[in-house]
Amino acid sequence: MAKNSRKKRKTRKKSSFISKKKIALVLLACFSAFAIVYGVNYFNLVQSEKTSDKETQVLMDKMKKMLQDEKKRLEIAPKTTKIKEIKKLPPITKKVKQKKIEKETHLSEVQDYKNSIAKNKPKIPLHVEKKKDYEGKPKLAIIIDDVAFAHQTRLIKKIPFKVSPSFFPPTKRHPDTVELSHGFKFMMIHLPTQAQSYGRPEPETLNIGDSLSTIRKRISKIKQWFPNIKYYNNHTGSKFTADYTSVDRLMRVMREENLHFVDSRTTAKTKAPEIAKKYGLKLYSRDVFIDNDIDKNLIKKQLKKAVSIAKRRGYAVAIGHPHENTLKVLIGAKELLKDVELVYLKDL
């Protein structure tokens, strides 16, 4: 019995020791795991803080640089920027559009005329009755063709003497010509007529073969827009004005409506003088294109030529276009034209 009791006590002690040892191991394992997890998390936290600090520093550096650049720009801007010039600059779209328009308008009467001269070598006669004697200064009428936009009329109004702007009938491309014409004491209609070779005719251009009725309707419609304008000159028209029947029909309508036709003379074969004589109508014709070339010096040269014709005959008719160079030359041409009296076409 004594032996059995001793064995039992030894067994209890042994199992108790084992259980305590196991518990200690488990606790140690748990502590180690906790320490490892804590260590990993702490390491990650430290690393993320370092990364965050770096990103924050980079961002702060960028913002600091932007502020420095902006400060430099504001310090430099007043010295290099002229506020008045900025106000004068049109939006880019308008500038591009204006250049395109100038290129197109320069290919209108002038190009039509050049093409005609290339095909017809004979000298073009002057189709206005000559005056040997006249009182006072010789007279010069300058017509500005192709007028269609507000930026053109603004420059035309700066010309310090009388000029005769010739307006296109309104279209979708230039819808404001009626309104723009109201700012002038005297103006004309720039009547689109068929060219020998011109790729961009205006809507409702009069063509050879158009009936009397068609021409009458077209003129009637233009009169509704511009009831007070009495003088019409042809836009392009080298083919139309060289066709006897077409010009005859147009002049008949002009006579019916009490209107006056001015021949832009875009062809050497124009029939306008012959038919004007047939109907007993007074006809004025262009003597000089002042902007065959839009170089300023060449424009001045053409103006001198117009003055010379006016002195020789008593008056002359010159035609220009609303190119910026043409209008700027005219704005400063008072001294160049001092020997002639600048008049509206109706006052020749």
matplotlib code that plots the C-alpha trace (Angstrom):
import matplotlib.pyplot as plt

x = [0.0, 2.8, 4.5, 1.4, 0.8, 4.4, 4.0, 0.8, 2.5, 5.5, 3.0, 1.1, 4.3, 5.6, 2.3, 2.1, 5.6, 4.9, 1.7, 3.5, 6.3, 3.8, 2.0, 5.3, 6.2, 2.9, 3.2, 6.7, 5.5, 2.6, 4.9, 7.4, 4.6, 3.3, 6.8, 7.4, 4.0, 4.6, 8.1, 6.9, 4.1, 6.4, 8.9, 6.2, 4.9, 8.4, 8.9, 5.5, 6.2, 9.6, 7.9, 5.1, 7.7, 9.6, 6.4, 5.3, 8.8, 8.6, 5.2, 6.3, 9.3, 7.1, 4.7, 7.6, 9.1, 5.7, 5.3, 8.9, 8.1, 4.9, 6.6, 9.3, 6.6, 4.7, 7.9, 8.9, 5.4, 5.0, 8.4, 7.8, 4.0, 2.4, -1.3, -2.3, -1.0, -2.9, -6.1, -5.6, -4.9, -8.0, -8.7, -6.7, -9.7, -10.5, -7.0, -6.8, -10.2, -9.1, -6.0, -8.1, -10.5, -7.8, -6.2, -9.6, -10.6, -7.2, -8.1, -11.3, -11.3, -7.5, -6.9, -9.9, -8.3, -4.8, -6.3, -8.1, -5.0, -3.0, -5.5, -6.1, -3.0, -4.5, -4.3, -7.5, -8.9, -10.2, -14.0, -14.8, -15.4, -12.3, -12.4, -9.8, -10.8, -11.9, -12.2, -10.3, -8.3, -8.7, -10.9, -10.2, -12.8, -11.4, -13.7, -13.0, -14.5, -15.3, -16.5, -18.1, -16.9, -16.8, -13.0, -12.8, -15.3, -13.5, -10.3, -12.2, -13.7, -10.2, -9.3, -9.1, -10.8, -13.8, -13.8, -16.6, -17.0, -18.7, -20.6, -21.4, -25.1, -25.6, -24.9, -24.4, -20.7, -21.1, -24.6, -24.1, -23.4, -26.7, -26.1, -22.4, -23.4, -25.5, -22.3, -21.4, -22.6, -22.1, -21.7, -22.1, -23.2, -20.5, -22.6, -21.3, -21.0, -19.5, -15.7, -13.7, -11.9, -12.5, -13.1, -15.2, -18.2, -20.6, -24.1, -26.6, -23.8, -25.2, -24.1, -24.2, -27.4, -29.4, -32.8, -34.0, -36.4, -33.6, -31.5, -34.6, -35.3, -31.8, -31.6, -35.0, -33.9, -30.7, -32.8, -34.9, -31.8, -30.2, -33.0, -30.9, -27.9, -27.9, -24.4, -23.4, -20.0, -19.2, -17.5, -15.2, -17.3, -14.7, -17.0, -20.3, -19.2, -17.6, -21.0, -23.1, -26.5, -25.8, -24.6, -27.5, -30.0, -28.3, -28.2, -31.9, -32.8, -30.5, -32.3, -35.7, -34.7, -32.9, -29.5, -26.0, -23.5, -19.8, -17.5, -14.7, -13.1, -12.0, -11.7, -10.3, -13.4, -16.0, -19.2, -20.3, -19.2, -21.0, -24.3, -24.2, -24.0, -26.9, -29.1, -27.8, -26.5, -23.5, -20.8, -17.8, -15.0, -12.0, -8.7, -6.4, -6.3, -4.3, -3.5, -2.5, 0.1, -0.4, 3.1, 2.8, 5.3, 3.6, 0.2, 1.7, 3.0, -0.5, -2.0, 0.5, -0.6, -4.2, -3.2, -1.4, -4.4, -6.7, -4.3, -4.2, -7.9, -9.6, -10.7, -9.9, -11.5, -9.3, -10.3, -8.8, -9.7, -10.0, -6.6, -4.9, -2.0, -4.2, -6.3, -3.2, -1.6, -4.8, -5.0, -1.6, -1.9, -3.2, 0.1, 0.5, -2.9, -2.7, -2.8, -6.3, -9.7, -10.9, -14.6, -17.4, -18.0, -21.3, -19.6, -17.3]
y = [0.0, 2.3, 1.5, 2.2, 5.6, 6.6, 5.7, 7.7, 10.8, 10.4, 10.2, 13.2, 15.2, 14.1, 15.0, 18.3, 19.2, 18.3, 20.3, 23.4, 22.9, 22.8, 25.8, 27.7, 26.6, 27.7, 31.1, 31.5, 30.7, 33.1, 35.8, 35.2, 35.3, 38.5, 40.0, 39.0, 40.5, 43.6, 44.0, 43.5, 46.0, 48.5, 48.1, 48.6, 51.7, 53.2, 52.5, 54.0, 57.1, 57.5, 57.0, 59.4, 62.0, 61.7, 62.1, 65.1, 66.6, 66.1, 67.7, 70.6, 71.1, 71.2, 73.7, 75.8, 75.8, 76.7, 79.7, 80.8, 80.5, 82.4, 85.1, 85.5, 85.6, 88.4, 90.3, 90.0, 90.4, 94.2, 94.8, 92.7, 93.0, 96.0, 96.2, 98.4, 95.9, 93.1, 94.9, 95.5, 91.8, 90.0, 86.4, 83.8, 82.5, 85.9, 86.6, 83.3, 84.1, 87.6, 86.2, 83.7, 86.4, 88.7, 85.9, 85.1, 88.7, 89.4, 86.6, 88.4, 91.3, 91.6, 88.0, 88.0, 91.1, 89.5, 86.3, 88.4, 90.4, 87.2, 85.9, 89.2, 91.2, 94.3, 97.5, 98.2, 101.6, 104.1, 104.0, 107.4, 110.5, 112.7, 116.2, 118.6, 121.5, 121.4, 123.8, 123.4, 120.4, 117.2, 114.7, 111.2, 108.6, 105.7, 102.6, 100.0, 96.7, 93.5, 95.2, 92.6, 92.7, 95.1, 95.1, 96.4, 99.2, 100.3, 100.9, 102.5, 105.1, 106.1, 107.2, 111.0, 111.7, 110.5, 107.0, 104.9, 101.5, 98.8, 96.3, 92.7, 91.7, 89.8, 86.0, 83.4, 84.1, 87.8, 88.5, 92.0, 94.1, 95.9, 97.1, 97.9, 100.1, 102.4, 104.0, 105.7, 108.8, 107.2, 103.6, 101.2, 97.6, 95.1, 93.0, 89.4, 88.4, 85.4, 85.2, 83.5, 81.6, 82.1, 79.2, 80.8, 82.7, 84.4, 83.0, 84.1, 85.3, 86.5, 84.1, 84.4, 82.9, 84.2, 85.4, 89.0, 87.8, 86.2, 89.4, 91.5, 89.4, 89.6, 93.4, 93.8, 91.7, 93.8, 97.0, 95.7, 95.3, 98.6, 100.9, 104.1, 102.8, 103.8, 102.7, 99.1, 97.8, 94.2, 91.8, 89.6, 89.3, 88.9, 86.3, 88.1, 91.6, 90.2, 88.7, 91.1, 89.6, 89.4, 93.0, 94.1, 92.5, 93.9, 97.4, 97.3, 96.4, 99.1, 101.6, 100.4, 100.7, 104.1, 102.6, 103.3, 100.6, 101.2, 98.9, 97.4, 96.4, 92.9, 92.1, 93.7, 92.5, 94.3, 95.2, 97.8, 100.9, 99.7, 98.9, 102.0, 104.1, 102.1, 103.0, 106.5, 105.7, 107.4, 104.9, 105.2, 102.6, 101.7, 103.3, 101.8, 98.9, 100.3, 96.9, 94.6, 93.7, 94.3, 95.5, 99.0, 100.6, 99.2, 100.4, 103.9, 103.6, 102.8, 105.7, 108.0, 106.5, 107.3, 110.9, 111.2, 110.0, 112.4, 115.3, 114.4, 113.9, 115.8, 112.8, 109.2, 106.1, 103.8, 100.5, 99.0, 96.2, 96.1, 94.5, 95.8, 97.2, 98.9, 100.6, 101.6, 103.2, 105.2, 106.3, 107.9, 109.0, 112.6, 114.1, 111.7, 112.8, 116.5, 117.4, 115.9, 116.4, 113.1, 112.7, 110.1, 108.4, 110.1, 113.5, 112.9]
z = [0.0, 1.0, -2.3, -4.3, -2.6, -3.3, -7.0, -7.3, -5.7, -8.1, -11.0, -9.9, -9.4, -12.8, -14.6, -12.7, -13.8, -17.4, -17.5, -16.0, -18.5, -21.3, -20.1, -19.9, -23.4, -24.8, -23.0, -24.3, -27.9, -27.6, -26.3, -29.1, -31.7, -30.2, -30.2, -33.8, -35.0, -33.0, -34.4, -38.0, -37.5, -35.9, -38.7, -41.4, -39.5, -39.4, -43.1, -44.1, -42.0, -43.7, -47.2, -46.2, -45.1, -48.4, -50.4, -48.3, -48.7, -52.5, -52.7, -50.5, -52.8, -55.9, -54.4, -53.3, -56.8, -58.3, -56.0, -56.9, -60.6, -60.3, -58.4, -61.1, -63.8, -62.0, -61.6, -65.3, -66.9, -66.4, -68.1, -71.2, -71.8, -73.4, -72.3, -75.2, -77.7, -76.0, -76.3, -80.0, -80.8, -82.1, -81.1, -83.0, -84.8, -86.2, -87.2, -89.2, -90.7, -91.7, -93.4, -95.3, -96.3, -97.6, -99.6, -101.2, -101.9, -103.6, -106.0, -107.1, -109.5, -109.7, -110.5, -113.0, -114.6, -114.8, -116.3, -118.9, -119.8, -120.2, -122.8, -124.5, -125.3, -126.8, -124.9, -122.9, -123.9, -121.4, -121.6, -120.1, -122.2, -122.0, -120.7, -122.0, -119.8, -116.2, -113.3, -110.0, -109.1, -111.1, -109.3, -108.2, -107.0, -105.1, -104.8, -102.1, -103.4, -101.5, -98.3, -96.1, -92.5, -89.6, -89.2, -92.8, -92.3, -89.2, -91.2, -94.1, -91.7, -90.7, -94.2, -94.0, -97.3, -99.4, -100.7, -102.1, -100.3, -102.4, -100.3, -101.1, -100.9, -97.7, -97.6, -94.8, -95.1, -94.6, -93.3, -91.9, -95.0, -94.9, -91.4, -92.0, -95.0, -92.8, -91.4, -94.7, -96.5, -99.9, -100.8, -103.7, -104.4, -105.4, -107.8, -108.2, -111.9, -113.6, -113.9, -116.6, -114.0, -110.3, -108.0, -105.3, -106.8, -104.4, -104.0, -106.6, -108.9, -112.3, -115.0, -118.8, -120.1, -117.1, -118.3, -118.1, -115.4, -113.3, -113.5, -112.6, -109.6, -108.4, -108.7, -107.1, -104.1, -103.7, -103.9, -101.0, -98.9, -100.0, -101.2, -101.3, -103.2, -106.9, -108.0, -108.8, -110.0, -110.9, -108.7, -111.0, -114.2, -116.9, -118.5, -117.9, -119.0, -122.2, -123.2, -125.1, -124.3, -120.6, -120.3, -122.4, -120.1, -117.0, -118.4, -119.3, -115.8, -114.5, -116.6, -115.5, -111.8, -112.2, -111.3, -112.6, -113.6, -113.0, -115.0, -112.9, -116.3, -115.4, -119.1, -122.2, -124.0, -121.9, -123.7, -121.1, -123.1, -126.3, -124.5, -122.3, -125.5, -127.0, -124.1, -123.6, -120.1, -118.5, -117.7, -115.5, -115.7, -113.6, -114.7, -112.1, -109.7, -106.8, -105.3, -108.1, -105.5, -101.8, -101.2, -99.7, -102.0, -105.1, -103.8, -103.5, -107.1, -108.4, -106.5, -108.2, -111.5, -110.7, -109.9, -113.2, -115.2, -113.3, -114.1, -117.7, -118.2, -115.4, -113.3, -112.8, -111.1, -109.0, -107.4, -104.3, -101.9, -98.1, -97.5, -94.4, -96.4, -98.9, -96.2, -94.2, -97.2, -97.9, -94.3, -94.7, -98.3, -97.9, -98.9, -101.8, -103.2, -102.5, -106.2, -106.7, -105.1, -103.6, -104.3, -104.2, -107.5, -107.9, -107.8, -110.9]

ax = plt.figure().add_subplot(projection="3d")
ax.plot(x, y, z, "-o")
ax.set_aspect("equal")
plt.show()
